[in-house]
Amino acid sequence: MEPEWVLHPEAWAGSRSILICALSCRRDEPDDLSSLGDPHALIAPFARRSHYAAAAGMMRALLRRIGPKAGFSPREARIFVNSRIPEKPLLAASGLGSYGKNGLLIIPGLGSLFVIAGCVLPFRSAEPAAPAASDPPGFSPCGSCGRCIAACPVGAIVEPGVVDPDRCLQGLAEKPVPLDSRVMQLWGCRLYGCQDCQSVCPRNAGLTEDAPSRPTEVGPSVSIRRILSHGTDGVRGMFRGTPMGMSRIPPVALLRNALIAAGNRGDPVLRKEIERYQGHGEPVLRETARWALERLAGR
């Protein structure tokens, strides 16, 4: 159950201080670990490791250091990561970053390849802090560049800075609903996450800040056969401790994504795994398996 301060931020917004920060989720590594006879489904960088847990851990460590000096117990503070609190607007208000045309924040030195962590502190600042950045009003880190808009495979960036959540592949990755054939063809080999708009962004080129290592690392891709062999009962455990193991992401959505990736891989080695879902109790998995088998047959 969400604590009261999450559901009703107006109750604390004027009486507390907020600490907000960003942690790189970039790692210099291949995006696809497929091998002969073992095709993989791809994972976007932000979901490859437990970056949110790492950010929360760093925030807890910081609170243990500053709490005694500031006169409060770390237990009085409330850390939030990947939450219902408007994290991106808070980060933008801090002045650390500016919104790009893909609707994501861009920070110098991190680009848009980061996760956000924040903390509500149990005291109010003496005076509101001025934004840290020196960007003039109306500043855009994009200028005339529109590469992200052109790169979106489903046209989800309907205008600069506005993303249609009903089209965005990242949003659809978490919804256990049937997808039309065109979207599934454009889906490619993704398991979770879409980063096409970030991959082409010049602000993400030449970055050097890497994500810290974590014990629960899924990596850039996962064997499709392994995912499909787990079924609805086992797939959540497979990703426990990672962003894909969160309760808001139904296992059915991940299995549907794996079936789409299997169809787009076009590798006959996956036929038996796909056929297992032809008679599945979940209609979305039956329909997606049928599409994937038709896709294999057409190759």
N, C-alpha and C positions, 0 to 999 in steps of 0.2 A: 504493500500500500504506500502510495506516494506521501511524503510528509507535507504538512500544511504549507510550509514555505515554498514548496515547488508549485503546488496547485494555485496559490494565491500570492504571486510575487509582489502585488501592490501592498501587501502587509509588511514587507520588509525592505522594499526597494529604496524607500526614503530614510531608512533608519540604520542601514548597515553598509559596510564597505564590501566591494567585490574584487577579488584577485583573479585575474584571467591570464592565461598563457597558452602557448602553442608548442607542440612537440612534433618534430619531423617524423614522417612515416615513409620517407624515401630510403631505398636501399639499392645499391648498385648490384643488380643481379639479373639473370635471364628471366623473361616473363613466362616461359613455357618449358616445363621439364619432361615433356612427352618423350617416350622412346618407342622403338619399333615394337609393336604388339601391345603397347600400353599408352594409348592416347589420354591426354589430360584435359580437364576443364580449368579455366583460368580464373584467378582471383585478383581483384584490384589491390594495389599496394596497401591501402588503409586497413584492409581486412586480413592481410596475410599474417599478422602477428597481433598480440594483445596490446596494441598501442595505447588504448584507453586505460587499461590496467596499469601500464607503465606510467602514464601521465598522472593517474590518481596516486600511485605510489610516490612519485616525485613530489606531488603536492603535499602529501602527508608528511614526508621528510622535511619539507620546508616549514610546515606548521609547527613541527616539533622544535625547530630552531628558533623561529620568530615568536612563537606563542608566549614563552616565559618572559621574553624581553618586552613584549607588547602588553603583558598583563592579562592574558586569557589562556584557557586550556584548549589544546587542539580539539578536544571533544565538543567544545562549544561551536566550532566552525562546521560548515556543511560543504563538502566537496561535491562537485557535479561534473560528470563527463558523459557525453552522448545521451543527454537527458532531455526532458521536456522544457527546460529553461532555454530561452532564446540565446544560445551561445554565440552564434555568428554576429548578431547585432551588438552583443556586449563587447566582443572582440573589436568590432569596427568602432564602437563608441570609445574604446580605450585608445584608439589611434594607432594600434599596431599594424593594421592592414586596411586595405581598401577593396571594395567589391569589383570583381571583373565582370566581363560580359556573360560569362557562364554562370553567374550567380554565386560564385565562390569567392571567398576572401583571398587576397594575395598579399603576402608579407615579403619584404625584401630579404633575400637570403634563404627563404623557405618556399617561395612560390606559393602554390596552393596545395602542396604535398605535406599536410600536417593535420594533426587532430587537436582539438581544443579541450582544455581542462580549466575549471574555475572553482572558486571557493567563496562562499558567503561568510564574511568575518563577523564576529559578534560585537562590532562597534561601528560607529559612524565616523567617517573622516571629518577632521576639523573643517576642511573646506573641500569642495568638489575638485578633483584632480583635473588638470587640463589635459587634453588629448596628447599622447606622446609623439604622434607623427606631425610633420609639418606640411602635409599636403594641403593645397589651397581648396576652398569650397568647390565642389563639383569635379574634383580631380578623379581621373580614371587611370588605372595602371595599364589600360589596354590601348589608349589612343585610337587610331583608326583601324587597328587590327581586328579581324573578325574570323580568325582561323577556327576558334572553338565552335562558332555558329555553323560554319561550313562542315566541320568534322563530325558533328552529332549525327549518328546513323539514322535516327528516327525523327530528326527535326524538332527536338524537345525544347531548344532555346528559341522561343517564339519571337522574342525581341531582346535586344541587349539587356542582360541582367534579369530576364524573366524566363524561368524554366517551367514548362508544363509538367507537373508531377505524374499526370496520367499517361504521358508519353515516355518519360525518362526511364531508361533501362535500369538505372540504379533503384528507382522506386519500385518498378515492376518486379525486380529480383526478390522482393520480400512479400509479394502478394500471391497467394496460391490460387490464381485464377487462370482460365484458358487464355492463350494469346493467339492472335490471328496469324496466319501463315506468313505474311509479309514480315511481321515483327520477329517471328522465330527465325526466319532466314537472315535477318539483319542482326540477330542476337549473337551470331558467331559461336565461339567456343567458351563463352563466359559461364562460370558457376555463380559468381557473386561480384557485384560491383561493375561499374563502367567508368572508364577514365579517358575515353577518346578526347573529350574536350580539354582535358588537362595534358594529355600526351603531346598535343600540338602547340600548347601554349609556350610562347617564347620566354615567359617568366619562369618556366620550369626547366629551362635549358641551363646547363652548366652549374647546377646546384652541387654543393659539396657536403652539406649537413646530412648525416646518415641517421637512420633510426637506431636506437639501442637494441641489443639482442634481448630476447625474452625466452623463457623456458617453453611456453606454449606457442610455437611457431608452426603455422600450417605451411607456409611457403607460397611461392607464386602460382602453383598449380597443383591439382590433386587428380589422381587416377580416377577416371570415370567408372571403370569397372569396380573399383573399391567403393565409391559412393553408392552406386546402384545396388551393390551386394548388401549394404547395410539396411536398406528399407526404411520405412517411416519410424520404426522403433529404435533403430540404432544410429541414425544419421545425426541426431542431436548430440549424442554422446561422443561421436566422432569429432565434433567441433567444439566440445565443451571447453570453456576458458578462452574462446576466441570470439570476435565480433559475430561470427555466424552461428554461435551457440546461444545467442541471446533469446529470451523467451518470446520476443516480438516477431521472430523469424520462424514461421512454421516449417517443419521438416518437409512437408509436401512441396513448398516453394523451391527448396534446394534440390529435391529430387526431380521436379519438373525442369529446373534449369539444367541439371545434369543430362536429362533425356534430350533436351534441345541441343546441348553441346555435342551429344553423341550423334544425333542426326546430322549436324553440320560438319562433324569430323569426317563422316562418310567412310569410316573404317569398319569393314565387315566383322572384325574381331569382336565388336560390341553388340552384334545381332542378338545373341542369347540373353545378354543382360537387359536389352531393351524389351525383348519378347516376354520377359518375366512380368512386365507391367501391363500387358495387354488385357488381362483380366483383373486388374487391381480394383479394390473397392472404392478408390478415389477417382471420380470421373475425369478430373484434370490430368491425372497421370495416365489413365487409359487413352485419352485423346492425344496427349503429347507423344506417347509411345507409338500410337498409330502413325502420327505425322513423321516421327523419326524413322520408322521402318520404311515408309514411302520415300523418304529422303534417301535412305540407303539404297533402295531399289532403283532409284533414278540416277545413281552414280555409275 
